Amino acid sequence: MAFEGLSEKLQGIFKKLKGKGILSERDIDEAMREIRLALLEADVNFKVVKDFVARVREKALGTEIHASLNPGQQVIKIVSDELASLMGGTNSKLTFSPSGFTVLMMVGLQGTGKTTTCGKLAIHLTKNGKESMLCACDVYRPAAIDQLEIVGEGAGVPVYTDRESRDPVKIAEAAIKEARRLGKNVLIIDTAGRLQIDEALMEELRDLKRAIRPHEILLVVDSLMGQDAVSSAEGFNEALGVDGIIMTKLDGDSRGGAALSTKSVTGKPIKFIGVGEKLDALEPFHPERMVSRILGMGDVMSLIEKLEEDYEEEQAAELERKLRKMEFTLEDFLEQMAQIKKMGGLASIMGLMPGMGAGKITDDQVAEGELEFVRMEAVMRSMTRAERKNPSILNASRRKRIAAGSGQPVSQVNNLVKRYDEARKMMKSFMKPGSKMRLPGGFM
C-alpha cells in the first residue's frame, strides 16, 4: 500500500515525541528534520516539504498546549492537521448540473488507468442513484473502444461508440443526445491520451471542452509516477483547466508523494482514489481519513461506510437477533466469511482498523489469515446444512467424513468447532440484558 514507508517513519518520530514530558526548541527542530527527511523520501515535492515543515515548526513553537494533550501529542495534532490541509482539508465532491444532466470529461496520459476509471466512476455514481453512460472518444489507441465496451459491460452501463468517425467532438455531441434520449443523467467521456503531454493533444481536448462544455474535467493520474504525476497534473491544468483529480494505484507500492503534493502544486483537489483493480475499487478521497491511516490511527469512518454499503440493513438486524438469542450457527458463520470476501478480504478491512496500519501487521500475517479463511470455508462447505445449523451433532465419524471432503486434517475440523464454541461463549458474556449492540457489519 502507498504511504507505508512514510507511515512507519512518522509513527517512529511521534513515538519518541510522546515519550517526552517537555519539548524543547531543540527537540522540535530535531523532529522537524526527521519529518522533512521522511517526506522527501516519500517523494513529496521539495517546495511543498519546505513550506510544510516551516508551518508545523512555527505552530509547534508558538501554540499554547491544549489542556488534554501533552507537548508531544500537541505536535502530532499539528502535523495531522497540516497533512490534511496539504491534501485539501476536506472531501471535494463532484459538481452536478442543476438541470439534471451532467457531462464529465476524463483526461490523462496513456497508462494511468483512465478507461478503467471511467467504469469505476460509473459504478460509484450508480451506487449514489445516478444513471450514467460512457462515451468512447479515444479514436487513436488500438482497441480503446473495445476496452471501454468491456469496462462498460462490467460496470453495467451502456457505452456510446462510433467506429466510423475520427472526430471526438462529433462523437461526444452525438453521445450527449443519445444519453438524454435514454434518460441518463450523467455522461462520462473517455478521451484520448498520449505517452506525454503535447500541443496536439491539448488542442484536441480544448476543442472538445469548448464544444460540449463539461460540468467537470477530471484528470486521472498514476500515483506510481511520483513527482512525474504532479508535473503531469500541473501541465494539464495549465493547458486545459481541470476541476479535480482521480489518483489511481494507491493500493500499490507508490511512496505517496504525488497524493501529498498534487493539491499544493496545482490547487486542484483529489476527488477520488483508485485502491484496486476491480471496478468497485474507487473511493471518494477524504484527506483527514487518509492522514488517520498514515499516522496509524486507522480509518473507522471508511470502515463503517464499507460495512454499511456491503451489508443490508435487514441482514444486520437478523444477525443481531440471532446473536441475542444465541442462535448463531456455522451457517451464519459461513455467510459472514462471504461478506468479508465481498468487502475485499482481510487486508482491505484490517488496513482501516486503528493500530493495524503500516508496520503493525505484515503481508505474511495477512496471507496466513486469508489462508486460514480458505481452510475454514472448505471445512464448512463439506458439512451438510444440518451439521452447520447444529454443530453439536458432529460426532467422530462425521468429522472424519468432513475432513476427507474438505482435504483438511480432522484437527482442522476440531479447531473450527472449538473456535465456534469459544465464540458462542464470548457472545453470551456480552449479551447482558439491556445491552445495546451496533452491527453495521458482520460477526467477524
C-alpha positions as CSV (number, residue, x, y, z in Angstrom):
1,M,0.0,0.0,0.0
2,A,1.0,3.6,-0.6
3,F,2.4,5.6,2.3
4,E,3.7,2.6,4.2
5,G,7.3,3.9,4.4
6,L,6.1,7.4,5.4
7,S,3.7,6.0,7.9
8,E,6.3,3.9,9.6
9,K,8.8,6.7,9.8
10,L,6.2,9.3,11.1
11,Q,5.0,6.9,13.7
12,G,8.5,6.3,14.9
13,I,9.1,10.0,15.2
14,F,5.9,10.5,17.1
15,K,6.7,7.7,19.4
16,K,9.8,9.5,20.6
17,L,7.9,12.8,21.0
18,K,5.2,11.2,23.1
19,G,7.8,9.9,25.5
20,K,8.9,13.4,26.4
21,G,7.1,15.3,29.1
22,I,8.5,18.6,28.0
23,L,9.6,19.5,24.5
24,S,12.5,22.0,24.0
25,E,13.1,24.0,20.8
26,R,15.9,21.6,20.1
27,D,13.5,18.6,20.4
28,I,11.1,20.2,17.9
29,D,13.9,21.1,15.5
30,E,15.1,17.5,15.6
31,A,11.6,16.2,14.9
32,M,11.1,18.7,12.1
33,R,14.4,17.5,10.5
34,E,13.3,13.9,10.7
35,I,9.8,14.7,9.3
36,R,11.4,16.7,6.4
37,L,13.6,13.7,5.5
38,A,10.6,11.3,5.8
39,L,8.5,13.4,3.4
40,L,11.4,13.8,0.9
41,E,12.0,10.0,1.0
42,A,8.2,9.6,0.3
43,D,8.8,11.7,-2.9
44,V,6.9,14.7,-1.8
45,N,7.7,17.9,-3.8
46,F,10.7,19.7,-2.3
47,K,9.0,23.1,-2.1
48,V,5.9,21.5,-0.6
49,V,8.1,19.9,2.1
50,K,9.9,23.1,2.9
51,D,6.7,25.1,3.4
52,F,5.0,22.3,5.3
53,V,7.8,21.9,7.8
54,A,8.1,25.7,8.3
55,R,4.3,25.9,9.1
56,V,4.5,23.0,11.5
57,R,7.5,24.3,13.3
58,E,6.0,27.8,13.7
59,K,2.8,26.4,15.2
60,A,4.6,23.9,17.4
61,L,6.8,26.7,18.9
62,G,4.0,29.3,19.1
63,T,1.0,27.3,20.2
64,E,-0.4,27.0,23.7
65,I,-0.6,23.5,24.9
66,H,-4.1,22.1,25.0
67,A,-5.1,21.0,28.5
68,S,-5.9,17.4,27.4
69,L,-2.7,17.0,25.4
70,N,0.9,16.6,26.4
71,P,3.5,18.5,24.3
72,G,4.3,15.5,22.1
73,Q,0.6,14.9,21.4
74,Q,0.2,18.6,20.5
75,V,2.9,18.4,17.8
76,I,1.3,15.2,16.5
77,K,-2.0,17.1,16.2
78,I,-0.4,20.0,14.4
79,V,1.3,17.6,11.9
80,S,-2.0,15.7,11.4
81,D,-3.9,18.9,10.8
82,E,-1.3,20.3,8.4
83,L,-1.1,17.0,6.4
84,A,-4.9,17.1,6.0
85,S,-4.7,20.7,4.9
86,L,-1.9,19.8,2.4
87,M,-4.2,17.4,0.7
88,G,-7.2,19.7,0.5
89,G,-8.6,19.6,4.1
90,T,-12.0,18.1,3.3
91,N,-13.6,15.8,0.8
92,S,-14.3,17.6,-2.6
93,K,-17.4,16.3,-4.2
94,L,-18.4,16.1,-7.9
95,T,-20.4,19.0,-9.3
96,F,-23.6,18.0,-10.9
97,S,-25.7,20.2,-13.3
98,P,-28.8,21.7,-11.7
99,S,-30.6,20.9,-15.0
100,G,-30.3,17.2,-14.2
101,F,-27.9,16.2,-17.0
102,T,-24.2,16.2,-16.2
103,V,-21.2,15.7,-18.5
104,L,-17.9,14.5,-17.0
105,M,-14.8,14.7,-19.2
106,M,-12.0,12.3,-18.3
107,V,-8.5,13.3,-19.4
108,G,-5.0,12.0,-18.7
109,L,-1.9,10.4,-20.2
110,Q,-1.8,6.8,-21.5
111,G,-1.3,4.1,-18.9
112,T,-2.8,5.9,-16.0
113,G,-5.9,3.7,-15.9
114,K,-8.2,6.4,-17.3
115,T,-10.5,4.0,-19.3
116,T,-11.0,1.6,-16.4
117,T,-11.6,4.6,-14.1
118,C,-14.5,5.6,-16.3
119,G,-16.2,2.3,-15.4
120,K,-15.3,2.7,-11.7
121,L,-16.8,6.1,-11.6
122,A,-19.9,4.9,-13.3
123,I,-20.3,2.2,-10.6
124,H,-19.8,4.8,-7.9
125,L,-22.5,7.0,-9.5
126,T,-24.9,4.1,-9.8
127,K,-24.5,3.4,-6.0
128,N,-25.4,7.0,-5.5
129,G,-28.6,7.0,-7.6
130,K,-27.2,8.2,-10.9
131,E,-27.9,6.7,-14.3
132,S,-24.8,7.1,-16.4
133,M,-23.5,6.3,-19.8
134,L,-19.9,6.0,-21.2
135,C,-18.7,7.6,-24.4
136,A,-15.6,6.4,-26.4
137,C,-13.7,9.5,-27.7
138,D,-10.3,7.9,-28.0
139,V,-10.1,7.4,-31.8
140,Y,-6.3,6.7,-31.9
141,R,-5.3,4.0,-29.4
142,P,-5.8,0.5,-30.8
143,A,-8.7,-1.4,-29.2
144,A,-9.5,1.7,-27.0
145,I,-13.2,1.4,-28.0
146,D,-13.2,-2.3,-27.3
147,Q,-11.7,-1.8,-23.9
148,L,-14.3,0.8,-22.9
149,E,-17.1,-1.5,-24.1
150,I,-15.7,-4.3,-21.9
151,V,-15.5,-1.9,-19.0
152,G,-19.0,-0.6,-19.6
153,E,-20.3,-4.2,-19.6
154,G,-18.6,-4.9,-16.3
155,A,-20.0,-1.7,-14.8
156,G,-23.5,-2.5,-16.1
157,V,-23.8,0.8,-18.1
158,P,-24.2,1.5,-21.8
159,V,-21.3,2.7,-24.0
160,Y,-21.8,5.1,-26.9
161,T,-19.4,4.4,-29.8
162,D,-18.9,5.5,-33.4
163,R,-16.2,3.4,-35.1
164,E,-16.6,5.3,-38.4
165,S,-15.9,8.7,-37.1
166,R,-12.4,10.2,-36.3
167,D,-13.8,13.4,-34.8
168,P,-14.1,13.3,-31.0
169,V,-16.3,16.4,-31.0
170,K,-18.9,14.9,-33.2
171,I,-18.8,11.6,-31.3
172,A,-19.3,13.5,-27.9
173,E,-22.1,15.6,-29.2
174,A,-23.9,12.6,-30.6
175,A,-23.4,10.8,-27.3
176,I,-25.0,13.7,-25.4
177,K,-28.1,13.4,-27.5
178,E,-28.2,9.6,-27.1
179,A,-27.7,9.8,-23.3
180,R,-30.6,12.3,-23.0
181,R,-32.8,10.1,-25.2
182,L,-32.1,7.1,-23.0
183,G,-32.9,9.1,-19.8
184,K,-29.4,9.0,-18.4
185,N,-28.4,11.9,-16.1
186,V,-24.6,11.5,-16.4
187,L,-22.3,11.1,-19.4
188,I,-18.7,10.1,-18.8
189,I,-16.5,10.8,-21.8
190,D,-13.2,8.8,-22.2
191,T,-10.8,11.0,-24.2
192,A,-7.5,10.1,-25.9
193,G,-4.2,10.2,-24.1
194,R,-0.6,10.4,-25.1
195,L,2.6,9.0,-23.7
196,Q,3.5,12.6,-22.8
197,I,1.8,16.0,-23.0
198,D,1.9,17.6,-26.4
199,E,0.2,20.5,-28.0
200,A,-1.8,18.4,-30.5
201,L,-3.4,16.5,-27.6
202,M,-4.2,19.7,-25.7
203,E,-5.7,21.4,-28.7
204,E,-8.0,18.4,-29.3
205,L,-9.1,18.5,-25.6
206,R,-9.6,22.2,-25.7
207,D,-11.8,21.8,-28.8
208,L,-13.8,19.2,-27.0
209,K,-14.2,21.3,-23.9
210,R,-15.4,24.3,-25.9
211,A,-17.9,22.1,-27.9
212,I,-19.5,20.1,-25.1
213,R,-18.9,22.4,-22.0
214,P,-18.4,19.6,-19.5
215,H,-19.6,20.3,-16.0
216,E,-16.3,18.8,-14.7
217,I,-13.0,17.9,-16.2
218,L,-11.4,15.1,-14.2
219,L,-7.7,14.3,-14.6
220,V,-6.6,10.7,-14.0
221,V,-3.0,10.4,-12.8
222,D,-1.0,7.4,-11.8
223,S,0.4,7.6,-8.2
224,L,3.2,5.3,-9.1
225,M,4.7,8.0,-11.3
226,G,5.5,10.1,-8.2
227,Q,6.5,13.7,-9.0
228,D,6.1,13.0,-12.7
229,A,2.4,12.6,-11.9
230,V,2.4,16.0,-10.2
231,S,4.2,17.6,-13.2
232,S,1.6,16.0,-15.5
233,A,-1.3,17.3,-13.4
234,E,0.3,20.8,-13.5
235,G,0.7,20.6,-17.3
236,F,-2.9,19.5,-17.9
237,N,-4.3,22.1,-15.5
238,E,-2.3,25.0,-17.1
239,A,-3.3,24.0,-20.6
240,L,-6.9,22.8,-20.1
241,G,-8.1,23.8,-16.6
242,V,-9.2,20.7,-14.7
243,D,-11.7,20.6,-11.9
244,G,-10.4,17.6,-9.9
245,I,-8.0,14.7,-9.9
246,I,-8.5,11.0,-9.6
247,M,-5.4,9.3,-8.4
248,T,-5.0,5.6,-9.4
249,K,-3.0,2.7,-8.0
250,L,-2.8,4.0,-4.4
251,D,-3.1,0.3,-3.4
252,G,0.3,-0.3,-5.0
253,D,3.8,0.5,-3.7
254,S,3.9,4.2,-4.5
255,R,5.6,6.2,-1.8
256,G,2.6,8.6,-1.6
257,G,4.4,11.8,-2.6
258,A,2.1,12.5,-5.5
259,A,-1.0,12.4,-3.3
260,L,0.7,14.7,-0.8
261,S,2.0,17.2,-3.4
262,T,-0.7,17.5,-6.1
263,K,-3.2,19.8,-4.3
264,S,-0.4,22.3,-3.2
265,V,1.2,22.4,-6.7
266,T,-1.9,22.5,-8.9
267,G,-4.5,24.0,-6.5
268,K,-6.9,21.3,-7.6
269,P,-8.4,18.7,-5.2
270,I,-8.1,15.0,-5.4
271,K,-11.7,13.8,-5.6
272,F,-11.3,10.0,-5.9
273,I,-8.6,7.4,-5.4
274,G,-8.2,4.0,-7.0
275,V,-7.5,1.3,-4.5
276,G,-7.5,-1.9,-6.5
277,E,-8.0,-3.4,-10.0
278,K,-11.7,-4.4,-9.5
279,L,-14.3,-2.0,-10.9
280,D,-15.7,-1.2,-7.4
281,A,-12.3,-0.2,-6.1
282,L,-12.8,3.5,-6.2
283,E,-13.2,5.7,-3.1
284,P,-14.0,9.3,-2.5
285,F,-10.9,11.0,-1.2
286,H,-11.1,12.2,2.4
287,P,-7.8,14.0,3.3
288,E,-8.4,13.7,7.1
289,R,-9.2,10.0,6.8
290,M,-6.0,9.4,4.7
291,V,-4.0,11.2,7.4
292,S,-5.5,9.0,10.0
293,R,-4.4,5.9,8.0
294,I,-0.9,7.4,7.6
295,L,-0.5,8.1,11.3
296,G,-1.6,4.5,12.2
297,M,-4.9,5.6,13.7
298,G,-7.0,3.6,11.2
299,D,-10.0,4.9,9.2
300,V,-13.0,3.9,11.2
301,M,-15.4,6.1,9.2
302,S,-14.4,4.5,5.9
303,L,-14.7,1.0,7.5
304,I,-18.2,1.8,8.8
305,E,-19.2,3.1,5.3
306,K,-17.8,0.0,3.7
307,L,-19.7,-2.3,6.1
308,E,-22.9,-0.4,5.7
309,E,-22.6,-0.3,1.9
310,D,-22.0,-4.1,1.6
311,Y,-24.3,-5.2,4.4
312,E,-28.0,-5.0,4.0
313,E,-29.8,-3.4,7.0
314,E,-32.2,-6.4,7.2
315,Q,-29.2,-8.8,7.3
316,A,-27.6,-6.8,10.1
317,A,-30.9,-6.8,12.1
318,E,-31.4,-10.6,11.6
319,L,-27.8,-11.2,12.6
320,E,-28.2,-9.2,15.8
321,R,-31.4,-11.1,16.6
322,K,-29.6,-14.4,16.2
323,L,-26.7,-13.2,18.4
324,R,-29.1,-12.1,21.1
325,K,-31.0,-15.4,21.2
326,M,-27.8,-17.4,20.9
327,E,-29.0,-18.8,17.5
328,F,-25.8,-18.0,15.6
329,T,-24.7,-21.1,13.7
330,L,-21.9,-22.2,11.4
331,E,-24.3,-21.5,8.6
332,D,-24.3,-17.8,9.7
333,F,-20.5,-18.0,10.2
334,L,-20.1,-19.1,6.6
335,E,-22.3,-16.2,5.4
336,Q,-20.1,-13.8,7.4
337,M,-17.0,-15.1,5.7
338,A,-18.6,-14.5,2.3
339,Q,-19.4,-10.9,3.5
340,I,-15.7,-10.3,4.3
341,K,-14.7,-11.5,0.9
342,K,-17.2,-9.2,-0.7
343,M,-15.6,-6.2,1.2
344,G,-12.2,-7.1,-0.2
345,G,-10.9,-9.6,2.3
346,L,-9.0,-9.3,5.5
347,A,-6.3,-7.0,4.1
348,S,-8.9,-4.5,3.0
349,I,-10.6,-4.4,6.4
350,M,-7.6,-4.6,8.6
351,G,-5.9,-1.7,6.8
352,L,-8.8,0.6,8.0
353,M,-8.6,-0.6,11.6
354,P,-6.8,1.5,14.3
355,G,-3.5,0.0,15.2
356,M,-3.4,-2.1,12.0
357,G,-1.5,0.3,9.8
358,A,1.9,0.1,8.2
359,G,4.4,-1.7,10.4
360,K,1.7,-3.2,12.6
361,I,0.8,-6.2,10.5
362,T,2.9,-7.9,7.9
363,D,1.9,-9.2,4.5
364,D,2.8,-12.7,5.7
365,Q,0.4,-12.4,8.6
366,V,-2.4,-11.2,6.3
367,A,-1.7,-14.0,3.9
368,E,-1.8,-16.6,6.7
369,G,-5.1,-15.1,7.9
370,E,-6.5,-15.4,4.4
371,L,-5.3,-19.0,4.1
372,E,-6.9,-19.8,7.4
373,F,-10.2,-18.4,6.0
374,V,-9.9,-20.7,3.0
375,R,-9.3,-23.7,5.2
376,M,-12.3,-22.9,7.4
377,E,-14.5,-22.3,4.4
378,A,-13.5,-25.6,2.9
379,V,-14.4,-27.4,6.1
380,M,-17.8,-25.7,6.5
381,R,-18.7,-26.3,2.8
382,S,-18.0,-30.0,3.3
383,M,-20.7,-30.1,6.1
384,T,-24.3,-30.7,5.4
385,R,-26.7,-27.8,6.1
386,A,-28.0,-29.7,9.1
387,E,-24.5,-30.0,10.5
388,R,-23.8,-26.3,10.1
389,K,-27.1,-25.4,11.7
390,N,-26.5,-27.8,14.7
391,P,-22.7,-28.5,15.2
392,S,-23.5,-30.5,18.3
393,I,-24.3,-33.5,16.1
394,L,-20.7,-33.6,14.8
395,N,-19.5,-36.9,16.1
396,A,-16.2,-38.6,15.3
397,S,-17.4,-40.3,12.1
398,R,-19.0,-37.1,10.7
399,R,-15.8,-35.1,11.4
400,K,-13.8,-37.8,9.6
401,R,-16.1,-37.5,6.6
402,I,-15.9,-33.7,6.6
403,A,-12.1,-33.8,6.8
404,A,-11.9,-36.1,3.8
405,G,-14.3,-34.0,1.8
406,S,-12.5,-30.7,2.5
407,G,-9.0,-32.0,2.0
408,Q,-8.1,-30.9,5.6
409,P,-7.0,-33.0,8.6
410,V,-9.5,-33.9,11.3
411,S,-7.6,-31.5,13.6
412,Q,-8.7,-28.6,11.3
413,V,-12.4,-29.7,11.7
414,N,-11.9,-29.9,15.5
415,N,-10.2,-26.5,15.5
416,L,-13.1,-24.9,13.7
417,V,-15.7,-26.4,16.1
418,K,-13.6,-25.3,19.1
419,R,-13.5,-21.7,17.7
420,Y,-17.2,-21.7,17.2
421,D,-17.9,-22.9,20.7
422,E,-15.5,-20.2,22.2
423,A,-17.2,-17.5,20.1
424,R,-20.6,-18.5,21.4
425,K,-19.3,-18.4,25.0
426,M,-17.8,-14.9,24.4
427,M,-21.0,-13.6,22.8
428,K,-23.0,-15.0,25.7
429,S,-20.9,-12.9,28.1
430,F,-21.6,-9.8,26.1
431,M,-25.4,-10.4,25.7
432,K,-26.4,-9.0,29.0
433,P,-30.0,-7.9,29.5
434,G,-30.4,-4.3,28.3
435,S,-27.1,-4.2,26.5
436,K,-27.0,-2.4,23.1
437,M,-25.2,-3.6,20.0
438,R,-24.4,-1.8,16.8
439,L,-23.7,-4.2,14.0
440,P,-23.0,-2.3,10.8
441,G,-21.1,-5.3,9.6
442,G,-20.7,-9.0,10.4
443,F,-19.7,-11.0,13.4
444,M,-16.1,-11.4,12.3
